[in-house]
Amino acid sequence: MSGNGEMAGRMAILAALFAASAAASHAPTSLKEAFKGDFYVGAAIDAAQITGQDKRGDAIVEAQFDSISPENALKWENIHPLPDKYDFTLADKYVAFGEEHHMFIVGHNLVWHNQVPAWVFRDNKGDLLTRDALLARLRDHIFTVVGRYKGKIQSWDVVNEALNEDGALRESLWYKIIGPDYIAKAFEYAHEADPQAQLTYNDYNLENEAKRKGAIALIKKLQAEGVPIDCVGLQNHDNLTWPTPEQEDATISAFAALGLKVAISELDINLLPSAGQRPTADVNLHIEQNPNLDPYVNGLPEAVQQELAARYAELFRVYLTHRGEITRVTFWGVMDGDSWLNNWPVPRRTNYPLIFGRDGKPKPAFEAALHVALSDRGSASR
């Protein structure tokens, strides 16, 4: 948690935002309306929301957001589980949901080192594929998936989390078998499959200098080679103190300076103890359950609720300063109960990282984000 002085400062900012927008007439009540003309505001939706089983979640998505991302529906293990089998059942419903509600639809993701079936990298004997064989599988997958949704999915997370924390390329099986140019090949295949789609490199912790430098070097190399890359996704799996507004501002500016758009692609704020690890979003991290790491089982204290609201306010203020460079801000989940942070890196915890509670009601954090937009509108009109 932040110190008392910092928290008091955040509370003062939040109070000022509320006061500045309280008198606004015809004030928007949805995020998509409040930030219209600035950037899309979206949410990652799960299978229950895609299929209409989560009525409460769907009502929030339809009312509040004008962009969607799929948590898992388009990941390789779900959409292409066997060499000769594609399963588009859930993905088709996901795209249909977005089209029905006239949303900016994101495809997540085409190339990742996680949630990829083991068969992708091996032949019938269980041996690792050759470079050419794996490139052929990658091309088939991208052409099949992107081609199916050509003109429907407007933006693809083409390559996800290819960097280590020091900025070096992660030595995944993609890297070991194909080589570092697997990234360029993936972008080239995606562009060939849908020349109009926005193509994104997506990663976490790019606010940390070493990793950001690695990403900048990677993107400059791709640009020098003529590889079609349009956007970088900053996942923004944040906590109450990291990244600072200054770090976030500098990171957005650094990628915008490369001529890229920026997406805030997976926004949430972890309120639970970190068990000592540095900020990360590595899904392979696992920590054993411990009651000391799950302090809010019976509810979130009001002071922490307000601190979360102030934290979202300061982040959205940064996003608005980059309204010409940011394409979308996407929350990674709809309601607190949906969040992956309830089970990562410690299983079965009770986290509160989003702006809608488990009951589907807006939290003070929702009001904070909304009032940032209203305050900005009020300042612009004066």
N, C-alpha and C positions, 0 to 999 in steps of 0.2 A: 504494500500500500504506500501511497505517497505520504510525505510529511504533513503535519498540521498546517504549516504555512502555505504549502502548495495547494492543499485541498481547499483552504479558505479562499485562495485566489481563484480557483476553479469555480467555487460556489458563487463568488461575486460576479464572474463572467456570465454564469448561467442565469443569475438573477437579473442581470442587465439585459440579457437576450430576451427573457420573458417580458420584462417591462417594455422593451422597445417594440415588441410585436403585439402587445396586449390590445392596443387600440386599433390595430389594422382592421379595416373593413373588408368583408368578403374574403377573409383569410382562408387559404387552402387547408384542407384537413387530411390530405394524403401526401405522401412523400413524392409520388410521381408528379403531382400537380405543383407542389412547392418548388421542386427542382427542375421543372419543365424549362427547356431552353438552356439548362446548364449541363446536365448529363442524365443518362438513364439511371434509375434506382431499381435494383433488382434483388432477387433472393434465389438461393439454391433450393430446389424442391426435391422431395424424396418420392418414393414409389407410391405411398399412400396419397400424397397430394396430386401426383400425376394421374392416378386412376380414379380420383374423386372420392376415395374412402375417408379422407381427412377433410370433412366439410368446413371445420373451423379454420384450418390452415389455408384451404382454398379461398375462403372468403377474404382473408387478409391479403393473400397474393393478388387477387383480382382487384381489390379496393386500393391497395397501396403501391403496387409495383408495376413498372412498364418494361421489365426485363426479367428473364429467368435463366438459370443455369441448372444443369442436372447434377445432383450429387453423384450418382453412380450409373444412371441409365445408359450412358454412352461410353463407359469405360470398357476396355477390351474384354475383360473376363465375362462381362454381361452380354455384350452385343456380338461377340465372336468367340464363344466358349470352346469350339472344336474346329479343327482345320477345315472341315467341309460344312460347317454350320454357322450361319448368322441368325441371330434372334433379334428382330426389330420390333417385337411386340410392345415393349415398354417405351422404347425410343420413339416409335411412331406416335404413341399417345402423348408423349412429352411435347413433340413438335406440334401436334394438333392442338394441345392446350395453349401453347404460345400463339399460334395462328388465330385461334378463336378469340383470344383477348388482345390481339393486335400488339404483341410484345416483340421486343428485340430479343432474339433467341440465340443463346450461346451454346456451343458444342464443347463439352469438357469430358475427356481429352483424347487426343490421338496417340501420343507417344509418352509413356511413363515407365519407370522401372518397377512400379508397384501395380497390383491388380492386373497383371498380364499372365495368362495361362502358361505353364511350363512348356507346352508343346510349341509355342511360338518360336522358341530358340533352338529346338532340337529336331533331329530327323527321326525316322522310324526306328532306328537302332538306339536312340537316346543320346546320340553324340551331338555336340554343338554344330549348328549349321555353318556353312561357309558364308562369307560376306555377301556374295551374289544371291544366295538362296534366301538369306534373311532380308535383303533389300527387296527381293521379289515379294515376300510375304508382307512387308511393310507397305509396299506400293499397292498390292491387292487390297489390303485392309483400308487404306486411306481412300483409294478410288471408289471402293464399294460403299463405305460409310459416308464420306463427304459427297460423293456423287448422288447418293440416294436423297440427300437433303439439300442439294444444290438450289440456291435461291430461296430456301426456307430458313436454314440456320445462317444467320448473318455474320457470326464471329466464331472462330475455332481456337481453342487452346491447343495449339499444334504440338508443342513440346512442353512437358511439365517437369520442373524440378531437376534440371540437368546439371546443376552446379553444387559443389561442396561448399561448406561455410568459408573456406579460404579463397573461393572464387575459381578454383580449378574444376575441370569437368569431372563429374561423377563417373567412376569406372563401372558403369552398369553393363549388363550383357549387350545392350545396344552399342555401347562404346567399344567393348572388348571384341565383338565380332565384326561390326561394320567399320569402326573407327570414328574419330570425332566428326566426320562429315555426315553421320546419320542425321544430325540436326538439320543441316542444309537440305539433305534429300527429303526429309519429312515436309519441310516448308515448300519445296519445289513440287512434290506430289500433291500437296493440299491445294496449291495455287492452280495447278493444272486441272485438278478435279473441279474446282469452283473458283474461277478467276476473280469473282466479285466479292468473295468472302474476306472479312478482316482476319488476318492471321497473327496470332499472339504467342509470344514466349511467356510462360507463367512460372513464378517461383515465389518462395517465402524468404524473409530475412534480407531482402535486397536493401533495406535501410542500413544494414551493417556495411561499413566501408569496404572491407575486403571482398565480400560477395558481390556488392554493387560494382566494384571495379572489374571483377571477373565477368559479370553480365554485360557491362559496357564494352569490354574487349571482345566478347563473343559476338555481340550485335554489330559492332564495327566491322568485324571480319566477314560476317554474313552480308552486310551491306556492300562491302568492297567487292565481294564475289557476285553481286547482283541477285542475291537470294531475296525472295519476296517476303519481307517481314514488316508488319504494319504497327504493332502494338506490343507493349510489355505489360503483363499482369502482375501487380503488386498484391500478394495475397492478403496482407494486413491481418494476420492472426496475431493480434496485439494483446498487451496487458495494460494495466492502469498507468504504467510509467514508461513503457517502451512501445514504439519509438517515440521520441519527443516530437513535438510539432516541427521543430527545426529540422530534425532528421527526415521527417516525412516530406517536408517542403523541398529539401535539397535533393531527395531521391526522385521525386516527380520531375523536378527541374532538370536533373541530369539526363533522364531518358527523353524528355521532351526536346532537349537540345540536340538529340540525335535525329530529330525529325519524326519521332514516333508518337503515337497516341499512348495514353496510359489508362489502364483499367485497374480500379480497386476491386479485385476479383473474388476475394473470399473473406470479407470483413467479419470479424468477431473480436470480443475482448474477454480474455480469460480472467476470471475473478478469483480463482482458487490458487492455493499455494503451489509453487512450481517444483517442489522437492529438490531445489538446488540447481537444476539444470539451467543452462543459458536458454534464452528464448529460441524456440525451434517449432517447426510444424512437421517434423519427421514422423510419419505414421508408424515407423518401425520401432519407435521408442516405447518401452513398456515399463511401468513402475508398479510395484505391488500396492495393494490397497492398504491404507493406513487412516484411521479415524482423524488424525491430525491434519490430513490432506483434504478433508471433506467437512469444512466447518459450518456450512450453511444448509444442512439437511432440512432443517425446520423453517427455512425462509431466509431471505437476504435482509440484513439489517438496513434500516432506512439510510444511515450514513453512507453505507457502501452503495446503495441504490442511487443516491444523489451524486456520489463520486463517479459512478458509471455514466450518469447523465452528463456530467461536466466533461468527462473524457470524450464521449461521442460529440459533444458540442465543439471541442477544440479540434478534433479531427475533421469534422465537416467544415469548419471554418477554413482549414488548410485546403480541403478539396475545392471549395468555392473559389479560392484565389487562383486555382488552376482550371477553371471551368472551360477554358478553350482547349485544354490539353487532355482532360479526363473524359473518356467516353461513357463510363458507367461506374457506379458504386454498387457492388453486389454483396449483400449479407450472406454469410454461409449458413443458411438455415432460415426458417420463418419464425419459429417460437423457441424459447429456451429448451423445451423438452426435446426438440428435434436435433439439437446441436451435437456434433461429434465430440465436443469437449466434455460431455458427460461420461464418456468412456475412453478418453485419451488424455494423457498417457496412463492415467490410472483408471481402471474399470469401475463402473457403477458409482459415479459421484453425482453430485447435484450442482450443476453450474448454471450461471445466469448471464451468458455472454451476449445476448441479442436484445432487441428493442421491444419485443413482444414476449410476455410471460407465458408460462405453461397453460394459463387459462385463456390465452388468446387476447388478453387485454393489453393495450399499449402501456409501456412503462415510462417513467420519467425520461428515460433515454430517448424514447420516441419523440416526446415533446421537445427535448433538447435539440434533436436533429431538425425537427420541423421549424422550430423558432430561429435556428440559424438562418434558414432560407428566408423566413419572414423578416427578420432583422436586416438581412442583406437587401431585400426588396425595398424596405423602408428607407434605408440609407441611400439607395440609388435614386429614389423618387424625390429626395429632398434637394 
